[in-house]
Amino acid sequence: MDLAFEDEQLRTICIKRGRALAVLGPDVAHELNKRIADVRAAETALDLLVGTRVVGDGGYEAMHVSLANGFELILVGNHIQNPTTASGKIDWGKVVRVKVLEISRMATE
């Protein structure tokens, strides 16, 4: 898949292992490195099934990918017009461009 980043700081954390280690610690940095590789290797967003969940509904949906120590990588579709199903939800099986929106602690329910 094509991968973009919300901003340069986030891009640096995701691409430079040393920066990820400094900001996130070794466990989260290691998982982040693996997940970024998984995203790049995937053909569509649905190929990322392990450790992922879709949050939101038709108007706004994001894919949350578990990392370590309560952190997650948050991805959104990054097409000019994201593919949707007949019900108006994002068709993640057709999403081939994603943007890393943030890395954050998982929300507790």
C-alpha positions as CSV (number, residue, x, y, z in Angstrom):
1,M,0.0,0.0,0.0
2,D,1.0,3.6,-0.4
3,L,1.8,5.2,2.9
4,A,1.6,8.9,3.8
5,F,2.0,10.7,7.2
6,E,0.1,13.5,8.9
7,D,3.2,15.5,9.4
8,E,7.0,15.4,9.2
9,Q,7.5,14.6,12.9
10,L,5.3,11.6,12.7
11,R,7.0,10.5,9.5
12,T,10.4,10.7,11.3
13,I,9.2,8.6,14.2
14,C,7.8,6.0,11.8
15,I,10.8,5.8,9.5
16,K,13.8,6.4,11.8
17,R,14.2,3.7,14.3
18,G,16.4,5.8,16.6
19,R,13.8,8.5,16.8
20,A,11.1,5.9,17.5
21,L,13.2,4.4,20.3
22,A,13.7,7.9,21.9
23,V,10.1,8.9,21.7
24,L,8.3,5.6,22.3
25,G,10.7,3.2,24.0
26,P,12.0,-0.1,22.7
27,D,8.9,-2.3,22.8
28,V,6.6,0.2,21.0
29,A,9.3,1.2,18.6
30,H,9.9,-2.5,17.6
31,E,6.2,-3.1,17.1
32,L,5.9,0.2,15.1
33,N,8.7,-0.9,12.8
34,K,6.9,-4.2,12.2
35,R,3.6,-2.6,11.6
36,I,4.9,0.0,9.1
37,A,6.5,-2.9,7.2
38,D,3.2,-4.8,7.3
39,V,1.4,-1.7,5.9
40,R,3.9,-1.3,3.1
41,A,3.7,-5.0,2.2
42,A,-0.1,-5.1,2.2
43,E,-2.1,-4.9,-1.0
44,T,-5.2,-3.4,0.8
45,A,-6.0,-2.3,4.3
46,L,-7.9,-5.6,4.9
47,D,-4.6,-7.4,4.7
48,L,-3.8,-5.9,8.1
49,L,-6.4,-7.9,10.0
50,V,-4.2,-9.0,12.9
51,G,-4.3,-6.5,15.7
52,T,-6.6,-4.0,13.9
53,R,-10.0,-2.6,14.5
54,V,-12.1,-0.1,12.6
55,V,-13.4,2.8,14.7
56,G,-16.1,5.2,13.5
57,D,-18.9,5.1,11.0
58,G,-19.5,6.3,7.4
59,G,-18.7,10.0,8.0
60,Y,-15.3,9.2,9.6
61,E,-13.6,5.9,10.0
62,A,-10.1,5.0,11.1
63,M,-8.2,1.8,11.4
64,H,-6.5,1.3,14.7
65,V,-3.5,-1.1,14.7
66,S,-2.3,-2.4,18.1
67,L,1.4,-1.8,18.9
68,A,2.7,-2.5,22.4
69,N,2.3,-1.2,26.0
70,G,-1.2,0.2,25.2
71,F,-0.2,2.2,22.1
72,E,-1.8,2.0,18.7
73,L,-1.1,3.3,15.2
74,I,-4.1,5.1,13.7
75,L,-4.6,5.0,9.9
76,V,-7.1,6.6,7.7
77,G,-7.9,6.0,4.0
78,N,-5.9,8.5,1.9
79,H,-7.6,8.4,-1.5
80,I,-9.0,11.6,-2.9
81,Q,-12.4,9.9,-2.5
82,N,-12.1,6.8,-0.3
83,P,-13.9,3.8,-1.8
84,T,-17.2,3.1,0.0
85,T,-19.7,0.3,0.3
86,A,-23.3,0.6,-0.6
87,S,-24.1,1.6,3.0
88,G,-21.6,4.4,2.9
89,K,-18.9,2.9,5.1
90,I,-15.3,2.8,3.9
91,D,-14.6,-0.3,1.8
92,W,-11.3,-1.2,3.4
93,G,-10.8,-4.1,0.9
94,K,-10.4,-1.4,-1.8
95,V,-8.2,1.0,0.2
96,V,-4.7,0.9,-1.2
97,R,-3.5,4.3,0.1
98,V,-3.4,5.1,3.9
99,K,-2.1,8.0,6.0
100,V,-0.7,7.6,9.5
101,L,-2.8,10.0,11.5
102,E,-1.2,9.5,14.9
103,I,0.4,7.1,17.4
104,S,-1.4,7.2,20.7
105,R,-2.4,5.3,23.8
106,M,-5.5,3.2,23.2
107,A,-8.7,4.7,24.5
108,T,-10.2,2.7,27.3
109,E,-13.9,2.0,27.3
